[in-house]
């Protein structure tokens, strides 16, 4: 499995876990022990976390692609 495939797989798994957590928190109808803007805070926080992770995943994908190319070039030289 190439490094690019590993980065994509790990990113998808973590994003799915965050989406599941987001769905769980969003399905909670304002519990008694939270503030009235609970849903808005959950949306902003989880949306920011998922967006940041996706941006990092894209950068890591390009780094992994470069490393895969270097590995292939090194194998071709030998």
mmCIF file of the N, C-alpha and C atoms, coordinates in Angstrom:
data_MODEL
# 
_entry.id   MODEL 
# 
loop_
_atom_site.group_PDB 
_atom_site.id 
_atom_site.type_symbol 
_atom_site.label_atom_id 
_atom_site.label_alt_id 
_atom_site.label_comp_id 
_atom_site.label_asym_id 
_atom_site.label_entity_id 
_atom_site.label_seq_id 
_atom_site.pdbx_PDB_ins_code 
_atom_site.Cartn_x 
_atom_site.Cartn_y 
_atom_site.Cartn_z 
_atom_site.occupancy 
_atom_site.B_iso_or_equiv 
_atom_site.pdbx_formal_charge 
_atom_site.auth_seq_id 
_atom_site.auth_comp_id 
_atom_site.auth_asym_id 
_atom_site.auth_atom_id 
_atom_site.pdbx_PDB_model_num 
ATOM 1   N N  . UNK A 1 1  ? 0.850   -1.162 0.000   1.00 0.00 ? 1  UNK A N  1 
ATOM 2   C CA . UNK A 1 1  ? 0.000   0.000  0.000   1.00 0.00 ? 1  UNK A CA 1 
ATOM 3   C C  . UNK A 1 1  ? 0.903   1.235  0.000   1.00 0.00 ? 1  UNK A C  1 
ATOM 4   N N  . UNK A 1 2  ? 0.639   2.146  -0.915  1.00 0.00 ? 2  UNK A N  1 
ATOM 5   C CA . UNK A 1 2  ? 1.473   3.339  -1.013  1.00 0.00 ? 2  UNK A CA 1 
ATOM 6   C C  . UNK A 1 2  ? 1.146   4.317  0.122   1.00 0.00 ? 2  UNK A C  1 
ATOM 7   N N  . UNK A 1 3  ? 2.025   5.263  0.285   1.00 0.00 ? 3  UNK A N  1 
ATOM 8   C CA . UNK A 1 3  ? 1.826   6.256  1.337   1.00 0.00 ? 3  UNK A CA 1 
ATOM 9   C C  . UNK A 1 3  ? 0.604   7.120  1.053   1.00 0.00 ? 3  UNK A C  1 
ATOM 10  N N  . UNK A 1 4  ? 0.355   7.394  -0.232  1.00 0.00 ? 4  UNK A N  1 
ATOM 11  C CA . UNK A 1 4  ? -0.824  8.177  -0.594  1.00 0.00 ? 4  UNK A CA 1 
ATOM 12  C C  . UNK A 1 4  ? -2.097  7.452  -0.163  1.00 0.00 ? 4  UNK A C  1 
ATOM 13  N N  . UNK A 1 5  ? -2.143  6.155  -0.421  1.00 0.00 ? 5  UNK A N  1 
ATOM 14  C CA . UNK A 1 5  ? -3.332  5.375  -0.058  1.00 0.00 ? 5  UNK A CA 1 
ATOM 15  C C  . UNK A 1 5  ? -3.526  5.352  1.453   1.00 0.00 ? 5  UNK A C  1 
ATOM 16  N N  . UNK A 1 6  ? -2.426  5.248  2.189   1.00 0.00 ? 6  UNK A N  1 
ATOM 17  C CA . UNK A 1 6  ? -2.522  5.249  3.649   1.00 0.00 ? 6  UNK A CA 1 
ATOM 18  C C  . UNK A 1 6  ? -3.046  6.576  4.171   1.00 0.00 ? 6  UNK A C  1 
ATOM 19  N N  . UNK A 1 7  ? -2.566  7.679  3.603   1.00 0.00 ? 7  UNK A N  1 
ATOM 20  C CA . UNK A 1 7  ? -3.023  9.006  4.039   1.00 0.00 ? 7  UNK A CA 1 
ATOM 21  C C  . UNK A 1 7  ? -4.517  9.155  3.771   1.00 0.00 ? 7  UNK A C  1 
ATOM 22  N N  . UNK A 1 8  ? -4.953  8.752  2.589   1.00 0.00 ? 8  UNK A N  1 
ATOM 23  C CA . UNK A 1 8  ? -6.376  8.854  2.254   1.00 0.00 ? 8  UNK A CA 1 
ATOM 24  C C  . UNK A 1 8  ? -7.202  7.985  3.187   1.00 0.00 ? 8  UNK A C  1 
ATOM 25  N N  . UNK A 1 9  ? -6.764  6.765  3.432   1.00 0.00 ? 9  UNK A N  1 
ATOM 26  C CA . UNK A 1 9  ? -7.505  5.844  4.297   1.00 0.00 ? 9  UNK A CA 1 
ATOM 27  C C  . UNK A 1 9  ? -7.622  6.384  5.717   1.00 0.00 ? 9  UNK A C  1 
ATOM 28  N N  . UNK A 1 10 ? -6.528  6.848  6.279   1.00 0.00 ? 10 UNK A N  1 
ATOM 29  C CA . UNK A 1 10 ? -6.551  7.377  7.651   1.00 0.00 ? 10 UNK A CA 1 
ATOM 30  C C  . UNK A 1 10 ? -7.403  8.637  7.727   1.00 0.00 ? 10 UNK A C  1 
ATOM 31  N N  . UNK A 1 11 ? -7.298  9.512  6.724   1.00 0.00 ? 11 UNK A N  1 
ATOM 32  C CA . UNK A 1 11 ? -8.100  10.736 6.710   1.00 0.00 ? 11 UNK A CA 1 
ATOM 33  C C  . UNK A 1 11 ? -9.584  10.411 6.650   1.00 0.00 ? 11 UNK A C  1 
ATOM 34  N N  . UNK A 1 12 ? -9.960  9.452  5.811   1.00 0.00 ? 12 UNK A N  1 
ATOM 35  C CA . UNK A 1 12 ? -11.373 9.072  5.701   1.00 0.00 ? 12 UNK A CA 1 
ATOM 36  C C  . UNK A 1 12 ? -11.884 8.485  7.019   1.00 0.00 ? 12 UNK A C  1 
ATOM 37  N N  . UNK A 1 13 ? -11.082 7.651  7.657   1.00 0.00 ? 13 UNK A N  1 
ATOM 38  C CA . UNK A 1 13 ? -11.502 7.031  8.919   1.00 0.00 ? 13 UNK A CA 1 
ATOM 39  C C  . UNK A 1 13 ? -11.683 8.093  10.009  1.00 0.00 ? 13 UNK A C  1 
ATOM 40  N N  . UNK A 1 14 ? -10.728 9.013  10.122  1.00 0.00 ? 14 UNK A N  1 
ATOM 41  C CA . UNK A 1 14 ? -10.834 10.052 11.155  1.00 0.00 ? 14 UNK A CA 1 
ATOM 42  C C  . UNK A 1 14 ? -11.990 10.993 10.858  1.00 0.00 ? 14 UNK A C  1 
ATOM 43  N N  . UNK A 1 15 ? -12.173 11.360 9.583   1.00 0.00 ? 15 UNK A N  1 
ATOM 44  C CA . UNK A 1 15 ? -13.307 12.221 9.221   1.00 0.00 ? 15 UNK A CA 1 
ATOM 45  C C  . UNK A 1 15 ? -14.635 11.536 9.526   1.00 0.00 ? 15 UNK A C  1 
ATOM 46  N N  . UNK A 1 16 ? -14.720 10.234 9.265   1.00 0.00 ? 16 UNK A N  1 
ATOM 47  C CA . UNK A 1 16 ? -15.953 9.498  9.569   1.00 0.00 ? 16 UNK A CA 1 
ATOM 48  C C  . UNK A 1 16 ? -16.209 9.461  11.070  1.00 0.00 ? 16 UNK A C  1 
ATOM 49  N N  . UNK A 1 17 ? -15.155 9.293  11.847  1.00 0.00 ? 17 UNK A N  1 
ATOM 50  C CA . UNK A 1 17 ? -15.317 9.298  13.307  1.00 0.00 ? 17 UNK A CA 1 
ATOM 51  C C  . UNK A 1 17 ? -15.792 10.670 13.792  1.00 0.00 ? 17 UNK A C  1 
ATOM 52  N N  . UNK A 1 18 ? -15.203 11.729 13.260  1.00 0.00 ? 18 UNK A N  1 
ATOM 53  C CA . UNK A 1 18 ? -15.641 13.067 13.631  1.00 0.00 ? 18 UNK A CA 1 
ATOM 54  C C  . UNK A 1 18 ? -17.079 13.330 13.182  1.00 0.00 ? 18 UNK A C  1 
ATOM 55  N N  . UNK A 1 19 ? -17.437 12.841 12.007  1.00 0.00 ? 19 UNK A N  1 
ATOM 56  C CA . UNK A 1 19 ? -18.815 13.009 11.532  1.00 0.00 ? 19 UNK A CA 1 
ATOM 57  C C  . UNK A 1 19 ? -19.797 12.266 12.440  1.00 0.00 ? 19 UNK A C  1 
ATOM 58  N N  . UNK A 1 20 ? -19.405 11.077 12.891  1.00 0.00 ? 20 UNK A N  1 
ATOM 59  C CA . UNK A 1 20 ? -20.248 10.337 13.821  1.00 0.00 ? 20 UNK A CA 1 
ATOM 60  C C  . UNK A 1 20 ? -20.411 11.061 15.137  1.00 0.00 ? 20 UNK A C  1 
ATOM 61  N N  . UNK A 1 21 ? -19.329 11.624 15.648  1.00 0.00 ? 21 UNK A N  1 
ATOM 62  C CA . UNK A 1 21 ? -19.402 12.402 16.881  1.00 0.00 ? 21 UNK A CA 1 
ATOM 63  C C  . UNK A 1 21 ? -20.271 13.637 16.685  1.00 0.00 ? 21 UNK A C  1 
ATOM 64  N N  . UNK A 1 22 ? -20.095 14.289 15.534  1.00 0.00 ? 22 UNK A N  1 
ATOM 65  C CA . UNK A 1 22 ? -20.901 15.468 15.217  1.00 0.00 ? 22 UNK A CA 1 
ATOM 66  C C  . UNK A 1 22 ? -22.381 15.100 15.167  1.00 0.00 ? 22 UNK A C  1 
ATOM 67  N N  . UNK A 1 23 ? -22.691 13.995 14.516  1.00 0.00 ? 23 UNK A N  1 
ATOM 68  C CA . UNK A 1 23 ? -24.083 13.556 14.406  1.00 0.00 ? 23 UNK A CA 1 
ATOM 69  C C  . UNK A 1 23 ? -24.658 13.242 15.786  1.00 0.00 ? 23 UNK A C  1 
ATOM 70  N N  . UNK A 1 24 ? -23.867 12.576 16.616  1.00 0.00 ? 24 UNK A N  1 
ATOM 71  C CA . UNK A 1 24 ? -24.317 12.250 17.967  1.00 0.00 ? 24 UNK A CA 1 
ATOM 72  C C  . UNK A 1 24 ? -24.598 13.516 18.768  1.00 0.00 ? 24 UNK A C  1 
ATOM 73  N N  . UNK A 1 25 ? -23.677 14.467 18.723  1.00 0.00 ? 25 UNK A N  1 
ATOM 74  C CA . UNK A 1 25 ? -23.869 15.706 19.477  1.00 0.00 ? 25 UNK A CA 1 
ATOM 75  C C  . UNK A 1 25 ? -25.006 16.543 18.906  1.00 0.00 ? 25 UNK A C  1 
ATOM 76  N N  . UNK A 1 26 ? -25.156 16.544 17.591  1.00 0.00 ? 26 UNK A N  1 
ATOM 77  C CA . UNK A 1 26 ? -26.223 17.334 16.970  1.00 0.00 ? 26 UNK A CA 1 
ATOM 78  C C  . UNK A 1 26 ? -27.594 16.737 17.235  1.00 0.00 ? 26 UNK A C  1 
ATOM 79  N N  . UNK A 1 27 ? -27.648 15.429 17.461  1.00 0.00 ? 27 UNK A N  1 
ATOM 80  C CA . UNK A 1 27 ? -28.956 14.809 17.704  1.00 0.00 ? 27 UNK A CA 1 
ATOM 81  C C  . UNK A 1 27 ? -29.434 15.024 19.132  1.00 0.00 ? 27 UNK A C  1 
ATOM 82  N N  . UNK A 1 28 ? -28.561 15.508 19.993  1.00 0.00 ? 28 UNK A N  1 
ATOM 83  C CA . UNK A 1 28 ? -28.968 15.790 21.366  1.00 0.00 ? 28 UNK A CA 1 
ATOM 84  C C  . UNK A 1 28 ? -29.827 17.046 21.355  1.00 0.00 ? 28 UNK A C  1 
ATOM 85  N N  . UNK A 1 29 ? -31.049 16.913 21.750  1.00 0.00 ? 29 UNK A N  1 
ATOM 86  C CA . UNK A 1 29 ? -31.919 18.081 21.852  1.00 0.00 ? 29 UNK A CA 1 
ATOM 87  C C  . UNK A 1 29 ? -31.571 18.777 23.153  1.00 0.00 ? 29 UNK A C  1 
ATOM 88  N N  . UNK A 1 30 ? -31.135 19.997 23.066  1.00 0.00 ? 30 UNK A N  1 
ATOM 89  C CA . UNK A 1 30 ? -30.654 20.782 24.202  1.00 0.00 ? 30 UNK A CA 1 
ATOM 90  C C  . UNK A 1 30 ? -30.886 20.149 25.563  1.00 0.00 ? 30 UNK A C  1 
ATOM 91  N N  . UNK A 1 31 ? -29.908 19.404 26.048  1.00 0.00 ? 31 UNK A N  1 
ATOM 92  C CA . UNK A 1 31 ? -30.025 18.854 27.402  1.00 0.00 ? 31 UNK A CA 1 
ATOM 93  C C  . UNK A 1 31 ? -30.131 19.980 28.436  1.00 0.00 ? 31 UNK A C  1 
ATOM 94  N N  . UNK A 1 32 ? -30.607 19.651 29.589  1.00 0.00 ? 32 UNK A N  1 
ATOM 95  C CA . UNK A 1 32 ? -30.836 20.662 30.625  1.00 0.00 ? 32 UNK A CA 1 
ATOM 96  C C  . UNK A 1 32 ? -29.559 21.332 31.115  1.00 0.00 ? 32 UNK A C  1 
ATOM 97  N N  . UNK A 1 33 ? -28.455 20.643 31.031  1.00 0.00 ? 33 UNK A N  1 
ATOM 98  C CA . UNK A 1 33 ? -27.224 21.176 31.616  1.00 0.00 ? 33 UNK A CA 1 
ATOM 99  C C  . UNK A 1 33 ? -26.338 21.925 30.619  1.00 0.00 ? 33 UNK A C  1 
ATOM 100 N N  . UNK A 1 34 ? -26.862 22.319 29.463  1.00 0.00 ? 34 UNK A N  1 
ATOM 101 C CA . UNK A 1 34 ? -26.071 23.081 28.495  1.00 0.00 ? 34 UNK A CA 1 
ATOM 102 C C  . UNK A 1 34 ? -26.769 24.398 28.179  1.00 0.00 ? 34 UNK A C  1 
ATOM 103 N N  . UNK A 1 35 ? -26.044 25.297 27.538  1.00 0.00 ? 35 UNK A N  1 
ATOM 104 C CA . UNK A 1 35 ? -26.603 26.603 27.210  1.00 0.00 ? 35 UNK A CA 1 
ATOM 105 C C  . UNK A 1 35 ? -27.532 26.513 26.000  1.00 0.00 ? 35 UNK A C  1 
ATOM 106 N N  . UNK A 1 36 ? -28.234 27.577 25.741  1.00 0.00 ? 36 UNK A N  1 
ATOM 107 C CA . UNK A 1 36 ? -29.215 27.604 24.654  1.00 0.00 ? 36 UNK A CA 1 
ATOM 108 C C  . UNK A 1 36 ? -28.544 27.544 23.279  1.00 0.00 ? 36 UNK A C  1 
ATOM 109 N N  . UNK A 1 37 ? -27.325 28.023 23.160  1.00 0.00 ? 37 UNK A N  1 
ATOM 110 C CA . UNK A 1 37 ? -26.653 28.018 21.864  1.00 0.00 ? 37 UNK A CA 1 
ATOM 111 C C  . UNK A 1 37 ? -25.779 26.770 21.665  1.00 0.00 ? 37 UNK A C  1 
ATOM 112 N N  . UNK A 1 38 ? -26.125 25.690 22.318  1.00 0.00 ? 38 UNK A N  1 
ATOM 113 C CA . UNK A 1 38 ? -25.371 24.433 22.256  1.00 0.00 ? 38 UNK A CA 1 
ATOM 114 C C  . UNK A 1 38 ? -25.220 23.937 20.822  1.00 0.00 ? 38 UNK A C  1 
ATOM 115 N N  . UNK A 1 39 ? -26.289 23.917 20.061  1.00 0.00 ? 39 UNK A N  1 
ATOM 116 C CA . UNK A 1 39 ? -26.239 23.400 18.689  1.00 0.00 ? 39 UNK A CA 1 
ATOM 117 C C  . UNK A 1 39 ? -25.324 24.241 17.803  1.00 0.00 ? 39 UNK A C  1 
ATOM 118 N N  . UNK A 1 40 ? -25.372 25.552 17.948  1.00 0.00 ? 40 UNK A N  1 
ATOM 119 C CA . UNK A 1 40 ? -24.509 26.414 17.142  1.00 0.00 ? 40 UNK A CA 1 
ATOM 120 C C  . UNK A 1 40 ? -23.041 26.198 17.471  1.00 0.00 ? 40 UNK A C  1 
ATOM 121 N N  . UNK A 1 41 ? -22.745 26.040 18.740  1.00 0.00 ? 41 UNK A N  1 
ATOM 122 C CA . UNK A 1 41 ? -21.361 25.817 19.154  1.00 0.00 ? 41 UNK A CA 1 
ATOM 123 C C  . UNK A 1 41 ? -20.866 24.476 18.628  1.00 0.00 ? 41 UNK A C  1 
ATOM 124 N N  . UNK A 1 42 ? -21.708 23.455 18.682  1.00 0.00 ? 42 UNK A N  1 
ATOM 125 C CA . UNK A 1 42 ? -21.330 22.134 18.165  1.00 0.00 ? 42 UNK A CA 1 
ATOM 126 C C  . UNK A 1 42 ? -21.057 22.222 16.668  1.00 0.00 ? 42 UNK A C  1 
ATOM 127 N N  . UNK A 1 43 ? -21.930 22.889 15.934  1.00 0.00 ? 43 UNK A N  1 
ATOM 128 C CA . UNK A 1 43 ? -21.732 23.016 14.481  1.00 0.00 ? 43 UNK A CA 1 
ATOM 129 C C  . UNK A 1 43 ? -20.436 23.741 14.158  1.00 0.00 ? 43 UNK A C  1 
ATOM 130 N N  . UNK A 1 44 ? -20.183 24.849 14.843  1.00 0.00 ? 44 UNK A N  1 
ATOM 131 C CA . UNK A 1 44 ? -18.971 25.616 14.563  1.00 0.00 ? 44 UNK A CA 1 
ATOM 132 C C  . UNK A 1 44 ? -17.710 24.836 14.932  1.00 0.00 ? 44 UNK A C  1 
ATOM 133 N N  . UNK A 1 45 ? -17.733 24.231 16.095  1.00 0.00 ? 45 UNK A N  1 
ATOM 134 C CA . UNK A 1 45 ? -16.546 23.522 16.563  1.00 0.00 ? 45 UNK A CA 1 
ATOM 135 C C  . UNK A 1 45 ? -16.240 22.309 15.697  1.00 0.00 ? 45 UNK A C  1 
ATOM 136 N N  . UNK A 1 46 ? -17.237 21.479 15.445  1.00 0.00 ? 46 UNK A N  1 
ATOM 137 C CA . UNK A 1 46 ? -17.005 20.262 14.661  1.00 0.00 ? 46 UNK A CA 1 
ATOM 138 C C  . UNK A 1 46 ? -16.705 20.603 13.207  1.00 0.00 ? 46 UNK A C  1 
ATOM 139 N N  . UNK A 1 47 ? -17.372 21.609 12.676  1.00 0.00 ? 47 UNK A N  1 
ATOM 140 C CA . UNK A 1 47 ? -17.094 22.021 11.308  1.00 0.00 ? 47 UNK A CA 1 
ATOM 141 C C  . UNK A 1 47 ? -15.664 22.520 11.147  1.00 0.00 ? 47 UNK A C  1 
ATOM 142 N N  . UNK A 1 48 ? -15.209 23.289 12.120  1.00 0.00 ? 48 UNK A N  1 
ATOM 143 C CA . UNK A 1 48 ? -13.829 23.780 12.090  1.00 0.00 ? 48 UNK A CA 1 
ATOM 144 C C  . UNK A 1 48 ? -12.844 22.633 12.218  1.00 0.00 ? 48 UNK A C  1 
ATOM 145 N N  . UNK A 1 49 ? -13.107 21.712 13.136  1.00 0.00 ? 49 UNK A N  1 
ATOM 146 C CA . UNK A 1 49 ? -12.196 20.570 13.329  1.00 0.00 ? 49 UNK A CA 1 
ATOM 147 C C  . UNK A 1 49 ? -12.122 19.712 12.076  1.00 0.00 ? 49 UNK A C  1 
ATOM 148 N N  . UNK A 1 50 ? -13.260 19.435 11.466  1.00 0.00 ? 50 UNK A N  1 
ATOM 149 C CA . UNK A 1 50 ? -13.271 18.597 10.268  1.00 0.00 ? 50 UNK A CA 1 
ATOM 150 C C  . UNK A 1 50 ? -12.600 19.316 9.094   1.00 0.00 ? 50 UNK A C  1 
ATOM 151 N N  . UNK A 1 51 ? -12.845 20.609 8.956   1.00 0.00 ? 51 UNK A N  1 
ATOM 152 C CA . UNK A 1 51 ? -12.215 21.367 7.882   1.00 0.00 ? 51 UNK A CA 1 
ATOM 153 C C  . UNK A 1 51 ? -10.711 21.447 8.036   1.00 0.00 ? 51 UNK A C  1 
ATOM 154 N N  . UNK A 1 52 ? -10.254 21.671 9.260   1.00 0.00 ? 52 UNK A N  1 
ATOM 155 C CA . UNK A 1 52 ? -8.805  21.744 9.510   1.00 0.00 ? 52 UNK A CA 1 
ATOM 156 C C  . UNK A 1 52 ? -8.150  20.398 9.246   1.00 0.00 ? 52 UNK A C  1 
ATOM 157 N N  . UNK A 1 53 ? -8.787  19.328 9.694   1.00 0.00 ? 53 UNK A N  1 
ATOM 158 C CA . UNK A 1 53 ? -8.228  17.996 9.466   1.00 0.00 ? 53 UNK A CA 1 
ATOM 159 C C  . UNK A 1 53 ? -8.178  17.669 7.978   1.00 0.00 ? 53 UNK A C  1 
ATOM 160 N N  . UNK A 1 54 ? -9.203  18.054 7.247   1.00 0.00 ? 54 UNK A N  1 
ATOM 161 C CA . UNK A 1 54 ? -9.212  17.807 5.809   1.00 0.00 ? 54 UNK A CA 1 
ATOM 162 C C  . UNK A 1 54 ? -8.106  18.598 5.115   1.00 0.00 ? 54 UNK A C  1 
ATOM 163 N N  . UNK A 1 55 ? -7.881  19.833 5.542   1.00 0.00 ? 55 UNK A N  1 
ATOM 164 C CA . UNK A 1 55 ? -6.804  20.634 4.957   1.00 0.00 ? 55 UNK A CA 1 
ATOM 165 C C  . UNK A 1 55 ? -5.437  20.004 5.243   1.00 0.00 ? 55 UNK A C  1 
ATOM 166 N N  . UNK A 1 56 ? -5.244  19.538 6.462   1.00 0.00 ? 56 UNK A N  1 
ATOM 167 C CA . UNK A 1 56 ? -3.993  18.867 6.804   1.00 0.00 ? 56 UNK A CA 1 
ATOM 168 C C  . UNK A 1 56 ? -3.849  17.579 5.998   1.00 0.00 ? 56 UNK A C  1 
ATOM 169 N N  . UNK A 1 57 ? -4.965  16.855 5.805   1.00 0.00 ? 57 UNK A N  1 
ATOM 170 C CA . UNK A 1 57 ? -4.936  15.629 5.017   1.00 0.00 ? 57 UNK A CA 1 
ATOM 171 C C  . UNK A 1 57 ? -4.530  15.874 3.575   1.00 0.00 ? 57 UNK A C  1 
ATOM 172 N N  . UNK A 1 58 ? -5.005  16.969 3.001   1.00 0.00 ? 58 UNK A N  1 
ATOM 173 C CA . UNK A 1 58 ? -4.636  17.309 1.618   1.00 0.00 ? 58 UNK A CA 1 
ATOM 174 C C  . UNK A 1 58 ? -3.139  17.609 1.533   1.00 0.00 ? 58 UNK A C  1 
ATOM 175 N N  . UNK A 1 59 ? -2.626  18.376 2.503   1.00 0.00 ? 59 UNK A N  1 
ATOM 176 C CA . UNK A 1 59 ? -1.189  18.668 2.499   1.00 0.00 ? 59 UNK A CA 1 
ATOM 177 C C  . UNK A 1 59 ? -0.373  17.387 2.672   1.00 0.00 ? 59 UNK A C  1 
ATOM 178 N N  . UNK A 1 60 ? -0.801  16.525 3.579   1.00 0.00 ? 60 UNK A N  1 
ATOM 179 C CA . UNK A 1 60 ? -0.091  15.264 3.790   1.00 0.00 ? 60 UNK A CA 1 
ATOM 180 C C  . UNK A 1 60 ? -0.159  14.374 2.555   1.00 0.00 ? 60 UNK A C  1 
ATOM 181 N N  . UNK A 1 61 ? -1.260  14.442 1.809   1.00 0.00 ? 61 UNK A N  1 
ATOM 182 C CA . UNK A 1 61 ? -1.388  13.673 0.580   1.00 0.00 ? 61 UNK A CA 1 
ATOM 183 C C  . UNK A 1 61 ? -0.320  14.085 -0.427  1.00 0.00 ? 61 UNK A C  1 
ATOM 184 N N  . UNK A 1 62 ? -0.114  15.388 -0.584  1.00 0.00 ? 62 UNK A N  1 
ATOM 185 C CA . UNK A 1 62 ? 0.894   15.857 -1.538  1.00 0.00 ? 62 UNK A CA 1 
ATOM 186 C C  . UNK A 1 62 ? 2.301   15.496 -1.079  1.00 0.00 ? 62 UNK A C  1 
ATOM 187 N N  . UNK A 1 63 ? 2.547   15.553 0.217   1.00 0.00 ? 63 UNK A N  1 
ATOM 188 C CA . UNK A 1 63 ? 3.854   15.140 0.737   1.00 0.00 ? 63 UNK A CA 1 
ATOM 189 C C  . UNK A 1 63 ? 4.059   13.647 0.492   1.00 0.00 ? 63 UNK A C  1 
ATOM 190 N N  . UNK A 1 64 ? 3.020   12.847 0.733   1.00 0.00 ? 64 UNK A N  1 
ATOM 191 C CA . UNK A 1 64 ? 3.124   11.400 0.508   1.00 0.00 ? 64 UNK A CA 1 
ATOM 192 C C  . UNK A 1 64 ? 3.326   11.087 -0.972  1.00 0.00 ? 64 UNK A C  1 
ATOM 193 N N  . UNK A 1 65 ? 2.669   11.837 -1.846  1.00 0.00 ? 65 UNK A N  1 
ATOM 194 C CA . UNK A 1 65 ? 2.846   11.622 -3.289  1.00 0.00 ? 65 UNK A CA 1 
ATOM 195 C C  . UNK A 1 65 ? 4.293   11.910 -3.687  1.00 0.00 ? 65 UNK A C  1 
ATOM 196 N N  . UNK A 1 66 ? 4.852   12.982 -3.135  1.00 0.00 ? 66 UNK A N  1 
ATOM 197 C CA . UNK A 1 66 ? 6.250   13.301 -3.430  1.00 0.00 ? 66 UNK A CA 1 
ATOM 198 C C  . UNK A 1 66 ? 7.177   12.200 -2.923  1.00 0.00 ? 66 UNK A C  1 
ATOM 199 N N  . UNK A 1 67 ? 6.905   11.713 -1.711  1.00 0.00 ? 67 UNK A N  1 
ATOM 200 C CA . UNK A 1 67 ? 7.731   10.644 -1.149  1.00 0.00 ? 67 UNK A CA 1 
ATOM 201 C C  . UNK A 1 67 ? 7.601   9.356  -1.956  1.00 0.00 ? 67 UNK A C  1 
ATOM 202 N N  . UNK A 1 68 ? 6.399   9.067  -2.448  1.00 0.00 ? 68 UNK A N  1 
ATOM 203 C CA . UNK A 1 68 ? 6.217   7.882  -3.301  1.00 0.00 ? 68 UNK A CA 1 
ATOM 204 C C  . UNK A 1 68 ? 7.026   8.008  -4.589  1.00 0.00 ? 68 UNK A C  1 
ATOM 205 N N  . UNK A 1 69 ? 7.010   9.197  -5.193  1.00 0.00 ? 69 UNK A N  1 
ATOM 206 C CA . UNK A 1 69 ? 7.788   9.415  -6.414  1.00 0.00 ? 69 UNK A CA 1 
ATOM 207 C C  . UNK A 1 69 ? 9.280   9.240  -6.148  1.00 0.00 ? 69 UNK A C  1 
ATOM 208 N N  . UNK A 1 70 ? 9.750   9.780  -5.025  1.00 0.00 ? 70 UNK A N  1 
ATOM 209 C CA . UNK A 1 70 ? 11.172  9.633  -4.683  1.00 0.00 ? 70 UNK A CA 1 
ATOM 210 C C  . UNK A 1 70 ? 11.530  8.168  -4.477  1.00 0.00 ? 70 UNK A C  1 
ATOM 211 N N  . UNK A 1 71 ? 10.651  7.421  -3.843  1.00 0.00 ? 71 UNK A N  1 
ATOM 212 C CA . UNK A 1 71 ? 10.908  5.997  -3.609  1.00 0.00 ? 71 UNK A CA 1 
ATOM 213 C C  . UNK A 1 71 ? 10.990  5.237  -4.925  1.00 0.00 ? 71 UNK A C  1 
ATOM 214 N N  . UNK A 1 72 ? 10.090  5.539  -5.848  1.00 0.00 ? 72 UNK A N  1 
ATOM 215 C CA . UNK A 1 72 ? 10.095  4.874  -7.153  1.00 0.00 ? 72 UNK A CA 1 
ATOM 216 C C  . UNK A 1 72 ? 11.364  5.239  -7.922  1.00 0.00 ? 72 UNK A C  1 
ATOM 217 N N  . UNK A 1 73 ? 11.758  6.512  -7.876  1.00 0.00 ? 73 UNK A N  1 
ATOM 218 C CA . UNK A 1 73 ? 12.986  6.929  -8.563  1.00 0.00 ? 73 UNK A CA 1 
ATOM 219 C C  . UNK A 1 73 ? 14.205  6.238  -7.975  1.00 0.00 ? 73 UNK A C  1 
ATOM 220 N N  . UNK A 1 74 ? 14.254  6.107  -6.654  1.00 0.00 ? 74 UNK A N  1 
ATOM 221 C CA . UNK A 1 74 ? 15.381  5.426  -6.014  1.00 0.00 ? 74 UNK A CA 1 
ATOM 222 C C  . UNK A 1 74 ? 15.432  3.945  -6.406  1.00 0.00 ? 74 UNK A C  1 
ATOM 223 N N  . UNK A 1 75 ? 14.279  3.322  -6.529  1.00 0.00 ? 75 UNK A N  1 
ATOM 224 C CA . UNK A 1 75 ? 14.247  1.908  -6.945  1.00 0.00 ? 75 UNK A CA 1 
ATOM 225 C C  . UNK A 1 75 ? 14.683  1.747  -8.387  1.00 0.00 ? 75 UNK A C  1 
ATOM 226 N N  . UNK A 1 76 ? 14.355  2.709  -9.233  1.00 0.00 ? 76 UNK A N  1 
ATOM 227 C CA . UNK A 1 76 ? 14.733  2.638  -10.640 1.00 0.00 ? 76 UNK A CA 1 
ATOM 228 C C  . UNK A 1 76 ? 16.237  2.814  -10.829 1.00 0.00 ? 76 UNK A C  1 
ATOM 229 N N  . UNK A 1 77 ? 16.875  3.579  -9.954  1.00 0.00 ? 77 UNK A N  1 
ATOM 230 C CA . UNK A 1 77 ? 18.322  3.808  -10.052 1.00 0.00 ? 77 UNK A CA 1 
ATOM 231 C C  . UNK A 1 77 ? 19.108  2.558  -9.706  1.00 0.00 ? 77 UNK A C  1 
ATOM 232 N N  . UNK A 1 78 ? 18.590  1.738  -8.861  1.00 0.00 ? 78 UNK A N  1 
ATOM 233 C CA . UNK A 1 78 ? 19.332  0.542  -8.399  1.00 0.00 ? 78 UNK A CA 1 
ATOM 234 C C  . UNK A 1 78 ? 19.260  -0.558 -9.375  1.00 0.00 ? 78 UNK A C  1 
# 
